[in-house]
Amino acid sequence: MKPISHPLWRLWQPRRGLFWLVLLTNALSALLVSFLQIAQPEGALRWAVSVLALTDTLLGWWLLRRLWLVSGTQAATLTTDRQGRRG
């Protein structure tokens, strides 16, 4: 049985550049949404910032998915290696 912290371990990888890109895209999305709420721009600027925020959010989700899949592949490889050493 896997420990509860296993999913968190799969995402918390500060030595990977992908991890920092996920954090950067999430921070940028938060800043863009904060700008929209505080400044309340009108017209084309509102649409442009909204599209940028949505695109950035989707990019962050995609990067997070890649990080999750890569870390899962590494975890499976480590498990296979450990089982091979026992047997």
N, C-alpha and C positions, 0 to 999 in steps of 0.2 A: 504494500500500500504506500502511495506517495504521500509525503508530508504536505501539510497545508501551504507551506511557504514555497513549494515547488513552482507554481505559476509566477510568483513574484521573482523568484530566482531566474526564471527564463526571460524576464523582461529587464531586470536590473543588471545591466552589463556595461558599466562605464568605460571599459577598455575598447569597446566597439564604437566605431564612428556612427553606425546606424542608430545606436542608442541616443547619441547626442543630437542627431538630426531629428529624431522623434521629439525630443524635448524642445528643440528649437522651433519646430513647426507648431507645436502646441502653444508655446509662449507667444509666437507671432500671431496665431489665431486669437489668443486672449487679448493681445494688444489691439488688434484690429477691431474686435467686437467692443472693447472698452472705448475705443475712439468713436465708434458708431453711437454708443449710448451716451457718452459725455458731450461730444461736439454736435451731435445730431445734424450732420451735413444734409444738404438737400440736392435733389436732381441727380446729375450724372456722377457726381462724387460719391453719393450714397450708394448708387448701383455698383460703381467700380470697387469701392472698399468692400461691399457685401460679396461680390463675386470673388475678390481676392481672399476674403476670410473663408468662404466656402471651399474654394480650391485648395487653400492651405490646410484646412481641416481634412479634406479627402486625401491629400498627400500624406498628412500625418498618420491617418488610419492605414494607408497602404504601407508606409514605412514600418509601422507597428506590426502589421501582419507579416511582413518580411522578417523582422526581428524575431517574432514568435516562431515562424517556420524554421528559420536558421538555427535557433537555439534548440528547437525540438529535434532536429536532425543531429545536432551535436550531442544532445542528451541520449538519444538512441544509440549513437556510436559508442559513447562512453559506457552505457549499460551492456552492450554487446561485448566490448573489450573486457569488462570486469567479469562477465559470465564466462568468457573464453579462458581467462586466467585461472578461474576456479576449477574448471573441468579438465 
